[in-house]
Structure formats: C-alpha cells, structure tokens
Amino acid sequence: MKNKQNNSTGQRDSLTQLQWLAVVLAVITGVLHVYAGVVEGRVPVALAGVGYAGVLVLFFLDYRRRLLYLVGIPYTAIQIPLWLVVKSEYGVVDYVDKAVQVVLILVLLYLYLNTPSGSAENTPPGAD
C-alpha cells in the first residue's frame, strides 16, 4: 500500500491523497489567518495561522502524525465559535476559511481514526 522511505522526499511522495488534502486545507486556512490577522491588526488571528505552518513542518518531518491529527481537530474546531463571538461583520474570506476548516476537521478525524496507533508514522524520526 505505502512504501515508507527514510529520506524526506520519499516521505512526501508516500503521502496519501487525504494527507495531501489536509496539507492543502491547512495551508489555505493558515494563509487566510495570517492575511486576516495582518489586515485587521489582530495578532492572535495571525498567530493561529502561523500555528498551522508549525504543524506542517512537524508533519513533513514525519513527527507523530497521528498525534498531529488529533491535536489539529480541536485546534481548528475552537476557531469557529471564537470567530462567531469575536467578529461583528463577516466577509467572503471568512466564510471560505470556515468552510475550509470544517472540511479540514473532517479529514483530520478520518485520518486519525484510520491511522493505526502503532504505525511507523507515530515514531519520532531517528527513533528506530
């Protein structure tokens, strides 16, 4: 099914389509958060976007991906009610971002539930 290689190129090549979808969704919501944070002058919003970048670095380093899926679900989910409470006006970018986040949560949930807990993806690099 999946041929795991030790080099980083092999790790990226071995990602499933759903993992790539999660990456694309995380990039989209991360960029939208950084953009909104800068435009609106809201540092916490921009930092939320930077958080997605940090997780992607860990993901591509193949660091405990199953745990990243699990942590990503509430990290993303909490942003939806916060957005409803904090924002007074909603634009197209806001709605696109929240739609992306809902899909991201569903993809992360699927990945978490369908990644074996003892898989090689859960071991830190060099722990073999």
N, C-alpha and C positions, 0 to 999 in steps of 0.2 A: 504494500500500500504506500508506504512512505519510506524513502531511503534516506536515513539520517547520516549526514556527513559532518566531519569535525570542523571544517573551515566555515567562515561566516557566509561565503557565497552559497555553499551547499545548504546552509540553514535557511537562507532566504528562498532558495529555489525549492525547498521542500515544504514550504507553507501551503496549506490548503486554500481553496478559493474562499472559504468562510473566514479564515485568518486574514487573508488579504482584504476582504471586505471590512473586517474590523479595523484594520490598519487605515484604510481609506476613510472610513467614518470617523475614526479618532483624529486623523489629520484635518478633516473638514471642520469638526466641532472645535478642535484646538485652535485652528486659524481664525475661525469666526469669533471665538472668545478673546483671543489676543486683539483682533481688529476692534471688536466692540469695547473692550477694556480701554484701548488707546483712544478711540473716538469719543467715548462717553466719559473718559477720565476716571474710570473705575478700576483701580489696581487689583482688587480681588478677582474681578472677571478676567483680566489679563493673566493673572497667576493661575487661574483654573485652566486656561489654555496652555500655559507653559507646563502644567502638570501632565497634560496629555503627551507633550513632547518627551518628558522624562520617562513616562511609561513606555513609549515607543522605543526609546533607547534600550531600556531593560528587555523589552520583548525581542528586539533584534539581537541582543546579546544572549538570547535564549535562557534568560534568567527566570525560572519558576513561572512559566507561562500560565499554568492552571491557577496559581495564586493571583496573578495579574488579572485574569478573567474575573475571579471572584471579587477582588477589590474594585475593579472597574465598574461593576454593576451598581453598588451604592454611590460610588463617586460620581457617576453620571446621573443616576436617578435623583440624587438630592438637589441637583442643579435645576430640575424642572419646577418643584414647588418654590425654591428660592427665587427663581425668575418671576413666578407669578406674584410673589409678595413684594419684590423689590422694584420691578418695572411698573411704570404707570402707562406707558404707551408702547405698543408692540408694532414692529415693522416686519417686512418680508424676511429679512435676515434672521430675526428672532424665531419666526415660525419654521424656517428651513432648519435652523440649528436644533430646535426642539424635536422636529421630525427625525433628523439625523440621530439625535440622542436616543429616541425611543427605539429606533432600529438597532443602534449600537448596543443598547441594553439587551435586546432580544438575541442578538448574535453572541454577545458575551455569555449570556445564560446558556445558550445552546453549546457553545464551546466548552464552558465549564462542566456542564453535565455530561458531555460526550468525550472528555479527555480523561483517560484512566488516571487514577490518583498515583499510581506507581510508575507513570511513564517517564521516559528519559527527559521530557520537557520540563519536569519538575525539579531536576537536579541542577544546582548551580554549575556554571562552566568550570571545568577542571576538577570536579568532584568525583570523577570516575575512578 
